[in-house]
Amino acid sequence: MDPVTQGALGAAAAQAFVGHKLGRRTWLLGALGGMAADLDILIRSPTDPLMALEYHRHFTHSLAFVPIGGLIVALPWILRKRHRAEARLIVAATTIGYATHGLLDAFTTYGTLLWWPFANTRVAWNTIGIIDLAYTLPLLVGVWFARRRERRRPAVLGLVVASTYMLLCSVQAHRAQAAALRLADTRGHTPTRAEVMPTVLQNKTWRSIYEADGMVYADRVRVPWFGAPRVDDGEHVPAFRLDALDPRLREHPNDRRTLEVLLWFSRGWLATPPTAPNTIGDARYSLDPGKIQPIWGVKVDVEAKPGERVQWFRGMRPKNLDIGKVWERTFEDSRTGREI
């Protein structure tokens, strides 16, 4: 999730476990631990744009790396002579904070290598958007009161409230998934795979994608806290098949690697948007929940020089995109669509 939330969760967790022994500075140690894993954004190459894609949420986010990451964050303190008496508590605070990072990211859709080096699977539980103030604010309030009063109870309460909200998001995800499967059934489809993706800032509007009969379907699913879900029919396009591509796009190692990395990164959810026939995009994401308008992917050109026929892009935005309409479809509790 966003750095503020990661820091707040790390700080609250550290305060809850060792705050009564370390005092006010516990929040800072936990917060730094909670944010440190995202330093992997510095792993990049000017000649290889995919390196940043491969290594964000990679080994620094794995559970196996937690003790190492916590120790690294603690080094500026424990290397000082005046802090050595509390070295174990300091390491405990930074490690607790660090341990929260990968787990929290796994609740989003992006994909996190929790099990590295034992598996290269991108874990994504699709429970919460990358920004959700309803989750973040209880943590921030808890951390602030815990530091001011030098008591861990406010931090514990903040964790309880935030965790309860995450549980609500899980319930909403389950309801959205059930609605999406019912939608597929009304169309006579038997999906070979199906997922629902949360949108930012709330847990009522979800993006449904599923594959059936060689097609990928994207729909908007609205799940109010009370009442029946409603769906808006979206777009559908042919499912991506690597073996169906022009062989020239895979004959050069660089082009082939770009396609393989994108396929791995997107967990196989690739599609060509109807408005951009020369692109292959990550179908999990779209500015409009019911559209197939990927915000990143690759552009392909079989006539280009070998090694440059498959080019990574990020930030795609259709020229005719109506931001006001996207906002309404994502956040407004409209009665459009049909009950399902």
C-alpha positions in Angstrom: 0.0 0.0 0.0 1.1 3.6 0.2 4.1 4.6 2.3 2.1 6.4 4.9 -0.1 3.3 5.6 3.0 1.0 5.7 4.7 3.3 8.2 1.6 3.7 10.3 1.0 -0.1 10.5 4.7 -0.7 11.3 4.6 1.9 14.0 1.4 0.7 15.6 2.6 -3.0 15.6 5.9 -2.0 17.2 4.2 0.1 19.9 1.7 -2.7 20.6 4.5 -5.2 21.3 7.5 -3.3 22.7 6.3 0.3 23.1 5.9 -0.1 26.9 9.6 -0.9 27.1 11.1 1.5 24.5 8.9 4.5 25.1 8.1 7.2 22.6 10.8 6.4 20.0 9.2 3.1 19.3 6.8 4.5 16.7 9.8 5.9 14.7 11.6 2.6 14.7 8.5 0.7 13.8 7.5 3.2 11.1 11.0 3.0 9.4 10.8 -0.8 9.5 7.4 -0.7 8.0 8.4 1.5 5.1 12.0 0.1 4.5 11.0 -2.8 2.1 10.0 -0.3 -0.5 13.6 0.8 -0.9 13.6 -1.8 -3.6 12.3 0.9 -6.0 16.0 2.0 -6.1 16.8 -1.3 -7.9 16.6 -0.2 -11.5 18.7 0.1 -14.7 18.9 2.8 -17.3 19.2 0.2 -20.0 16.6 -2.3 -18.7 13.2 -0.8 -17.8 11.9 -4.2 -16.7 14.4 -4.4 -13.8 12.3 -2.1 -11.7 9.2 -4.1 -12.5 10.8 -7.4 -11.6 12.4 -6.2 -8.3 9.6 -4.1 -6.8 7.9 -6.3 -4.1 10.6 -8.9 -4.7 13.0 -10.3 -2.1 12.8 -7.2 0.2 9.1 -8.1 0.7 9.5 -11.8 1.4 8.9 -13.3 4.8 12.4 -14.9 4.7 14.0 -11.4 4.4 12.2 -10.0 7.5 15.0 -10.7 10.1 17.6 -9.2 7.7 15.6 -6.2 6.9 14.7 -5.5 10.5 18.4 -5.7 11.4 19.5 -3.4 8.6 17.0 -0.7 9.7 18.2 -1.0 13.3 21.9 -0.6 12.5 22.1 3.2 12.8 21.0 2.8 16.4 22.6 -0.4 17.6 26.0 0.6 16.2 26.1 3.5 18.7 27.5 2.7 22.0 24.8 4.5 24.0 22.1 2.3 22.5 23.7 -1.1 22.9 22.0 -1.8 26.2 18.7 -1.7 24.3 19.9 -3.3 21.1 17.6 -6.2 21.3 14.5 -4.1 21.9 15.5 -1.8 19.0 15.9 -4.7 16.6 12.6 -6.1 17.8 10.8 -2.9 17.0 12.3 -2.5 13.6 11.8 -6.2 12.8 8.2 -6.1 13.9 7.6 -3.1 11.7 9.4 -4.7 8.8 7.3 -7.9 9.1 4.1 -6.0 8.5 5.1 -4.6 5.1 5.0 -7.7 2.8 1.9 -9.1 4.5 0.0 -5.8 4.0 1.0 -5.6 0.4 -0.2 -9.1 -0.2 -3.7 -7.9 0.6 -3.6 -5.7 -2.6 -3.7 -6.8 -6.2 -0.2 -5.9 -7.4 1.5 -9.2 -6.3 4.1 -9.7 -3.6 6.9 -12.4 -3.5 6.1 -13.5 0.1 7.5 -17.0 -0.3 10.8 -16.0 -2.0 13.3 -17.7 -2.3 11.2 -20.9 -2.1 8.7 -19.8 -4.7 8.5 -17.0 -7.3 4.7 -16.7 -7.0 3.3 -13.2 -6.9 0.8 -13.4 -3.9 -2.2 -11.1 -4.3 -5.3 -11.6 -2.1 -7.2 -8.8 -3.8 -8.8 -7.5 -0.6 -8.1 -3.8 -0.4 -7.0 -0.9 -2.7 -3.5 0.5 -2.6 -5.0 3.6 -0.9 -7.8 3.4 1.6 -8.2 6.1 4.3 -10.6 4.0 6.3 -7.8 1.5 7.0 -5.0 4.1 7.4 -6.7 6.7 9.7 -7.3 4.4 12.7 -3.6 3.4 12.6 -2.4 7.0 12.5 -4.7 8.0 15.4 -3.6 5.0 17.4 0.1 5.8 16.9 -0.3 9.4 17.7 -2.1 8.8 21.0 0.2 5.9 22.0 3.2 8.2 21.5 1.7 11.1 23.4 0.4 9.1 26.3 3.3 6.6 26.3 0.9 3.8 26.5 0.4 0.9 24.0 -3.3 0.6 24.3 -4.2 3.3 21.7 -1.9 1.5 19.2 -3.6 -1.8 20.0 -7.0 -0.2 19.5 -5.9 1.3 16.2 -4.7 -2.2 15.0 -8.0 -3.7 16.0 -10.1 -1.1 14.2 -8.0 -1.3 11.0 -8.0 -5.1 11.1 -11.8 -5.1 11.5 -12.0 -2.9 8.4 -9.8 -5.3 6.6 -12.1 -8.1 7.6 -15.0 -6.1 6.1 -13.0 -5.7 2.9 -12.6 -9.5 2.8 -16.3 -10.0 3.2 -16.9 -7.5 0.4 -14.4 -9.2 -1.8 -16.2 -12.5 -1.2 -19.6 -10.9 -2.1 -18.2 -9.3 -5.2 -16.6 -12.6 -6.3 -19.9 -14.4 -5.8 -21.8 -11.7 -7.8 -19.2 -11.9 -10.6 -19.6 -15.7 -10.9 -23.4 -15.3 -10.9 -23.0 -12.8 -13.7 -20.9 -15.3 -15.7 -23.5 -17.9 -15.1 -26.3 -15.7 -16.5 -24.3 -15.4 -19.7 -23.9 -19.2 -19.9 -20.2 -19.0 -19.2 -18.1 -21.4 -17.1 -15.0 -19.3 -16.2 -11.6 -21.1 -16.3 -10.4 -18.4 -13.9 -12.0 -15.4 -12.3 -10.9 -12.6 -9.9 -12.3 -9.4 -8.5 -10.1 -6.4 -7.9 -10.7 -3.6 -5.3 -10.7 0.0 -6.5 -9.0 2.8 -4.5 -10.4 4.6 -1.4 -13.4 2.3 -0.8 -14.6 -1.3 -0.8 -18.0 -1.0 -2.6 -16.9 -0.9 -6.3 -15.0 -3.8 -7.7 -13.5 -4.7 -11.0 -14.4 -8.2 -12.1 -12.4 -10.1 -14.7 -12.8 -13.6 -15.8 -11.8 -15.8 -18.7 -14.3 -18.1 -20.5 -14.4 -19.6 -24.0 -11.2 -17.9 -25.1 -12.4 -14.4 -24.1 -11.6 -12.1 -21.2 -14.6 -10.2 -19.7 -14.3 -7.1 -17.5 -17.3 -5.8 -15.6 -18.2 -3.3 -12.8 -19.6 -4.9 -9.7 -21.1 -2.6 -7.1 -21.4 -4.2 -3.6 -23.2 -1.9 -1.1 -22.7 -2.8 2.6 -26.4 -3.4 2.8 -28.4 -4.7 -0.1 -27.9 -6.8 -3.2 -24.9 -6.4 -5.5 -25.4 -4.7 -8.9 -23.4 -5.2 -12.0 -22.7 -3.1 -15.2 -21.8 -5.1 -18.2 -18.4 -4.1 -19.5 -16.0 -5.0 -22.3 -14.7 -8.3 -23.5 -11.7 -9.2 -25.8 -9.9 -12.3 -26.9 -7.7 -13.8 -24.2 -4.0 -13.4 -24.8 -2.1 -16.4 -26.0 1.7 -16.3 -26.2 1.9 -19.0 -28.8 -0.5 -17.1 -31.1 1.7 -14.1 -31.5 3.7 -13.5 -34.6 6.9 -15.6 -34.2 8.9 -12.5 -35.0 7.9 -11.0 -31.7 9.6 -13.8 -29.8 12.7 -14.6 -31.9 15.0 -12.1 -30.2 15.9 -12.8 -26.5 15.1 -9.2 -25.4 11.6 -9.2 -27.0 10.9 -12.7 -25.6 12.1 -11.7 -22.1 9.8 -8.6 -22.1 6.8 -10.7 -22.9 7.7 -13.4 -20.4 8.2 -10.8 -17.6 4.9 -9.1 -18.3 3.1 -12.5 -18.4 4.7 -13.4 -15.0 4.0 -9.9 -13.5 0.4 -9.8 -14.5 -0.2 -13.4 -13.4 -1.4 -14.2 -16.9 -4.0 -11.5 -17.1 -3.1 -10.0 -20.4 -5.3 -8.6 -23.2 -5.2 -6.3 -26.2 -7.5 -3.4 -25.6 -10.0 -2.6 -28.4 -8.8 1.0 -28.7 -5.1 0.0 -29.0 -4.6 -3.1 -31.2 -0.8 -2.8 -31.2 -0.5 -3.2 -27.4 -0.7 -6.0 -24.9 -1.7 -4.8 -21.4 -2.2 -5.9 -17.9 -5.9 -6.5 -17.8 -6.1 -6.4 -14.0 -6.1 -2.6 -14.0 -8.1 0.0 -15.8 -9.1 3.6 -14.9 -12.7 2.5 -15.6 -13.7 -0.7 -13.7 -15.7 -2.0 -16.6 -13.3 -1.3 -19.4 -10.3 -3.1 -20.8 -8.0 -0.1 -20.9 -4.7 -1.3 -19.3 -2.5 1.4 -17.7 0.7 -0.5 -18.5 1.9 -3.2 -20.8 3.9 -3.5 -24.0 3.6 -2.0 -27.5 4.4 -4.4 -30.3 5.7 -3.7 -33.8 6.8 -6.6 -35.9 8.4 -4.3 -38.4 10.8 -2.8 -35.9 14.4 -3.9 -35.3 14.8 -7.3 -33.6 15.1 -6.7 -29.9 13.0 -3.5 -30.1 9.8 -5.1 -31.3 8.3 -5.3 -27.8 8.5 -2.1 -25.8 7.3 -1.6 -22.3 5.0 1.4 -21.6 3.4 2.8 -18.6 0.7 5.5 -18.1 -1.6 4.7 -21.0 -4.7 6.9 -21.1 -7.3 6.8 -23.9 -7.8 10.2 -25.6 -11.6 9.9 -25.2 -11.5 9.0 -21.5 -14.1 10.9 -19.4 -12.6 11.3 -16.0 -16.0 12.5 -14.6 -17.7 9.4 -15.8 -14.9 7.2 -14.3 -15.3 9.0 -11.0 -19.0 8.4 -11.0 -18.7 4.7 -11.9 -16.1 4.1 -9.2 -17.4 6.2 -6.3 -21.0 7.2 -6.8 -23.6 4.8 -5.3 -25.6 5.0 -8.5 -28.5 2.6 -9.3 -27.2 1.8 -12.7 -26.7 -1.7 -13.8 -28.8 -4.6 -12.7 -29.3 -6.4 -9.4 -27.7 -9.9 -9.3 
